[in-house]
Amino acid sequence: MDILVIETNVYWFPELLFEDEALMQKFLSDILNVDDTQGLVKSENGKKQLVIERPIGCQSLNYVQGEYELDAMLEALEEAGIDKAIMKIPGCQEWMSLEMCRLFNDGMADYQNRSDGRLIALAVVPPYGSRESLDELDRCKNELGMHGIQLSAHYAGKYLDDEMFAALFEKINEYGMTAYVHHTPLPVQYDSLYEFNNLRRTYGRCSDQTIAVSRELFSGMFGKYPNIKLVHSMLGGGFFTYLNMLLPPSSNDTTKRFDTGNGLQREWLSENIFFETSHAQPWGKTMLECAVKILGAEHIVYGSSYPVRKEWLTGGPDFVRALDISDADKELILHKNAERLYHV
C-alpha cells in the first residue's frame, strides 16, 4: 500500500554559522547561560563541527558543516520517498537569545519558501514570555507562515509546567498551536548519568522526556491550557512503558498509595499529548508495536532526526510499513496525525 509520508523531525541549522566567525561566537556566547555546558568548534575531514558538551568534557550534541544544505535535504527526502517534512532545530532551543532565534526563524522560513512547501518550519522563541518574544511568535505565525512552535523539555532547570512559562503558554493556547517538545541533552538532575556515553546521550534524553511528560500531566497545566497540543520526541522517552504504572486504574487499596486522585490525567494524555518516534529503527519492531498498542496510533507521528543518521530517514518509512499494525494505523503515524497537528 502506497502511503503518503510526512516526516516530523528533520533538523535545520544555519550553515552560515560555520562560515561567519563573529556569528558563531555570538551563538557560543548564548550557551554560557546554561550551567556546566559549553560549545566547541572543531575541524575534521575538512569540515567544521560544533560540539556541545554537557557536562563540560562530555559530548552531548554535534552539528556538522554541510549537513543542513537545502539541496541535500531535499535529495534525502526524495530518496526516502518522503512527501513533506517538519523542520526544527537540533536541541539548541534551550539557550538561544531572541536575536539568535530571529536569525534561525528567518533561515527556516527561507528554506520553507524555497522548498515549494515541502519543508515546513516551526518557530523558536525564548520561552519566558517577554513582550518581544511573544511579538516574535506572532511574526513567525502571521508573517513567516510557520506551522507551530518548538520548545525544549526544560529551561534553566525548570520543566514546562513551571509558572515562569505561563505567558508563553497563554499565547500558544490562544492560537490553539501545536508545540514540539525536544529532549535536552540531559535531564535537570544528571549526576549518575553523565559518565558513560550512551547512558548520557540516549538514556539521559529518554529520562528527560519521561519526566517532562509526567510533570505536564500531574501539574494540571492542561486544565489552564486546554487548546495546546504537545508533541514529545523519543516517544516521550518511552513513556508508553511506564504509562500504566504512572496512571494506574483505581483500586480497592484503602491507603490509595498510587492513586492519582482523579481521571483527568488520562483525559489530558488523550487530548493534549502526542509522541514522535525519534527514530523508528532503534526502538525495534516489537517496541514500536507495543507503543502503538498502548498509546494508540492516533497519538504517534513518524520522525527520524535526520541528518543524525541518514539511514533512519531513508529506511524509516518502510520500517513503519512493515509493522504488524493495520493500514489505517500506519496512515495515522506516517501522515494523518501530522496533517492534523501541524495544519499541513
C-alpha positions in Angstrom: 0.0 0.0 0.0 1.4 3.4 -1.1 1.1 5.7 1.9 1.8 9.4 1.9 4.7 10.2 4.3 5.2 13.4 6.4 8.5 13.3 8.3 8.1 15.3 11.6 11.7 15.6 12.7 14.2 17.0 10.2 16.8 19.2 11.8 17.7 22.6 10.5 20.8 24.6 11.4 22.3 27.7 9.7 25.2 26.8 7.6 26.1 30.5 7.8 27.4 29.9 11.4 30.2 27.7 10.1 31.2 30.5 7.7 30.8 33.6 9.8 33.2 33.6 12.8 31.5 36.5 14.6 28.1 34.9 14.3 29.5 31.6 15.6 30.9 33.4 18.6 27.6 35.0 19.3 25.9 31.6 19.2 28.6 30.2 21.5 28.1 33.1 24.0 24.4 32.2 24.4 25.5 28.7 25.6 27.2 30.2 28.5 23.8 30.8 30.1 23.4 27.1 30.7 25.2 25.6 33.7 28.1 23.2 33.1 27.7 23.5 29.3 30.0 24.7 26.5 30.3 24.7 22.8 33.5 24.0 20.9 34.2 24.4 17.2 36.5 21.6 15.8 37.6 20.7 12.3 37.5 17.1 11.0 37.9 15.8 7.4 37.9 19.3 6.1 34.6 20.2 7.7 33.8 22.2 10.8 31.9 20.6 13.6 30.2 22.3 16.5 30.3 20.1 19.6 28.1 20.8 22.6 29.5 19.4 25.9 27.2 18.8 28.8 28.6 18.4 31.4 31.9 20.0 30.2 34.1 17.3 28.9 31.2 15.1 27.7 29.8 15.4 24.2 26.1 15.7 24.0 25.2 17.3 20.7 27.1 17.6 17.4 26.4 19.8 14.4 28.5 19.2 11.2 29.1 21.7 8.4 27.3 20.7 5.2 24.6 18.5 6.7 22.0 21.2 6.6 22.1 22.4 3.0 18.8 22.7 1.2 19.6 20.7 -1.8 21.0 17.8 0.2 17.9 17.8 2.5 15.5 17.7 -0.5 17.6 15.0 -2.2 17.4 12.9 1.0 13.6 13.3 1.3 13.3 12.2 -2.4 15.5 9.2 -1.8 13.4 8.2 1.3 10.1 8.7 -0.5 9.0 11.4 1.9 6.5 13.9 0.7 6.9 16.7 3.3 9.0 17.2 6.4 8.5 19.3 9.6 11.7 21.2 10.1 13.1 22.1 13.6 16.4 22.9 15.2 18.6 20.2 16.9 18.5 20.8 20.6 19.8 24.4 20.9 16.3 25.8 21.7 17.3 25.6 25.3 19.7 28.6 25.4 19.2 30.7 22.3 18.7 34.5 22.7 15.9 36.4 21.0 18.4 37.8 18.4 19.6 34.3 17.6 16.0 32.9 17.5 15.1 35.6 14.9 18.1 34.6 12.7 17.1 30.9 12.9 13.4 31.7 12.2 14.4 33.7 9.1 16.6 30.9 7.9 13.9 28.2 8.4 11.3 30.4 6.7 13.7 30.8 3.7 14.1 27.0 3.4 10.3 26.6 3.7 9.7 29.1 0.9 12.5 27.7 -1.4 11.3 24.1 -1.0 7.9 24.9 -2.5 6.2 23.8 0.7 8.0 20.5 1.0 9.7 21.7 4.2 7.5 23.1 7.0 9.0 25.3 9.7 8.3 25.5 13.4 9.1 28.8 15.2 11.6 29.1 18.0 11.5 31.9 20.7 12.9 32.3 24.2 10.2 30.8 26.5 9.9 33.4 29.2 7.0 35.3 27.7 8.6 38.8 27.3 6.7 41.2 25.0 9.5 40.9 22.5 9.4 37.1 22.5 5.6 37.0 22.1 5.9 39.5 19.2 8.4 37.2 17.5 6.0 34.3 17.8 3.3 36.5 16.2 5.7 37.3 13.4 6.5 33.6 12.9 2.9 32.7 12.7 1.4 35.6 10.8 4.3 36.8 8.6 6.6 33.9 8.1 3.7 31.3 7.9 5.1 28.8 10.4 3.0 25.8 11.5 3.8 25.6 15.2 6.4 26.2 17.8 9.3 24.2 19.1 10.4 24.0 22.7 12.9 22.3 24.9 11.7 19.9 27.6 13.2 22.3 30.2 14.9 25.6 30.6 17.1 27.0 33.4 16.4 23.9 35.5 12.6 24.2 35.2 10.2 21.9 33.2 7.4 23.4 31.2 4.8 23.1 33.9 6.6 25.9 35.8 4.8 29.2 36.2 7.7 31.0 34.6 6.4 29.8 31.2 2.8 30.9 31.8 2.8 33.9 29.5 4.1 31.9 26.6 1.6 29.1 27.1 -1.2 31.6 27.3 -0.3 32.8 23.8 0.1 29.3 22.5 -3.2 28.3 24.0 -4.8 31.4 22.4 -3.5 30.3 19.0 -4.5 26.6 19.5 -1.0 25.9 18.4 1.0 22.6 18.4 4.3 22.7 20.2 7.0 20.2 19.5 8.9 19.4 22.8 12.5 18.4 22.1 14.5 16.5 24.7 17.5 18.3 26.1 21.0 16.7 26.3 20.3 15.6 29.9 17.6 15.8 32.5 17.8 18.6 35.1 19.5 16.2 37.6 22.1 14.0 35.9 24.9 13.2 38.3 24.5 9.5 37.9 24.1 9.6 34.1 26.9 11.6 32.5 29.9 9.3 32.8 29.0 6.8 30.1 28.4 7.8 26.5 25.1 6.0 25.7 23.8 6.3 29.2 24.2 10.1 28.9 23.3 10.6 25.2 20.5 8.1 24.9 19.0 7.2 28.3 19.6 10.7 29.6 17.3 12.1 26.8 14.7 9.4 27.5 14.8 10.2 31.2 14.3 13.9 30.4 11.3 13.3 28.2 9.6 10.9 30.7 10.0 13.4 33.5 8.7 16.2 31.2 5.6 14.3 30.1 4.8 13.2 33.7 5.1 16.7 35.1 2.8 18.1 32.4 0.2 15.5 33.3 0.4 15.7 37.1 0.8 19.5 37.3 -2.6 20.1 35.7 -1.3 22.6 33.2 -3.7 21.4 30.5 -6.6 22.5 32.8 -5.3 26.0 32.2 -4.2 25.5 28.5 -6.7 23.0 27.0 -6.1 24.1 23.4 -2.4 23.2 23.4 -1.1 20.0 21.8 2.4 18.9 22.8 4.4 16.5 20.7 7.2 14.9 22.6 10.3 13.5 21.0 11.7 9.9 21.5 8.2 8.6 22.2 8.2 10.6 25.4 11.3 8.8 26.4 9.5 5.5 26.2 6.6 6.9 28.2 4.4 4.0 26.9 6.4 1.6 29.0 5.5 3.4 32.2 2.0 4.6 31.4 0.0 2.1 33.4 2.3 2.3 36.4 2.2 6.1 36.5 -1.5 6.3 35.8 -2.9 3.2 37.3 -6.7 2.4 37.4 -8.5 2.9 40.7 -8.2 0.1 43.2 -9.7 -1.1 46.4 -6.4 -0.3 48.2 -7.7 1.5 51.3 -4.4 3.5 51.6 -4.7 4.8 48.0 -1.0 4.5 47.7 -0.7 5.0 43.9 -4.0 6.7 43.0 -3.6 10.0 41.1 -6.7 11.5 42.7 -8.8 11.8 39.6 -9.1 10.7 36.0 -8.1 14.0 34.4 -4.5 12.8 33.6 -5.9 10.1 31.3 -8.1 12.7 29.6 -5.2 15.1 29.1 -3.0 12.3 27.8 -5.7 11.6 25.2 -6.4 15.2 24.2 -3.1 17.1 24.7 0.0 14.9 24.4 1.4 13.2 21.4 4.6 11.3 20.7 7.2 11.4 17.9 9.2 8.3 17.2 12.8 9.8 17.0 13.6 7.2 15.4 11.8 4.1 14.2 14.6 1.6 13.8 16.4 1.9 17.1 13.1 1.2 19.0 12.8 -2.1 17.1 9.7 -3.7 15.7 8.4 -5.2 18.9 8.7 -2.0 21.0 7.1 0.2 18.3 4.1 -2.2 18.0 3.9 -2.1 21.8 3.9 1.7 21.8 1.1 1.7 19.2 -0.9 -0.7 21.2 -0.6 1.2 24.5 -0.6 4.9 23.3 -2.8 4.4 20.2 -1.7 5.1 16.7 -3.6 8.4 16.8 -1.0 9.7 19.2 2.2 8.8 17.3 3.9 10.6 14.5 6.9 9.4 12.5 10.2 11.3 12.7 13.8 10.3 12.1 16.1 13.1 13.4 17.7 13.5 10.0 20.7 14.1 9.5 21.9 12.4 12.6 21.9 9.1 10.8 20.7 9.1 7.2 19.5 5.5 7.3 17.0 6.5 9.9 15.4 8.7 7.3 15.8 6.6 4.2 14.7 3.3 5.9 12.2 4.7 8.4 9.0 4.8 6.4 9.5 1.2 5.2 10.2 0.2 8.8 6.8 1.6 9.9 5.1 0.0 6.9 6.4 -3.4 8.0 4.9 -3.2 11.5 2.1 -5.7 12.3 -0.5 -3.0 12.7 -3.4 -2.0 10.5 -3.0 0.0 7.3 -5.2 2.6 9.0 -2.8 2.9 11.9 0.2 3.2 9.5 -1.6 6.1 7.8 -2.1 7.9 11.1 1.5 7.5 12.0 3.0 8.3 8.6 0.9 11.3 7.7 -2.6 11.9 9.0 -1.6 12.8 12.6 1.0 15.3 11.3 -1.5 16.8 8.9 -3.9 17.4 11.8 -1.4 18.6 14.4 0.6 21.0 12.1 -2.2 22.0 9.8 -0.4 20.7 6.7 
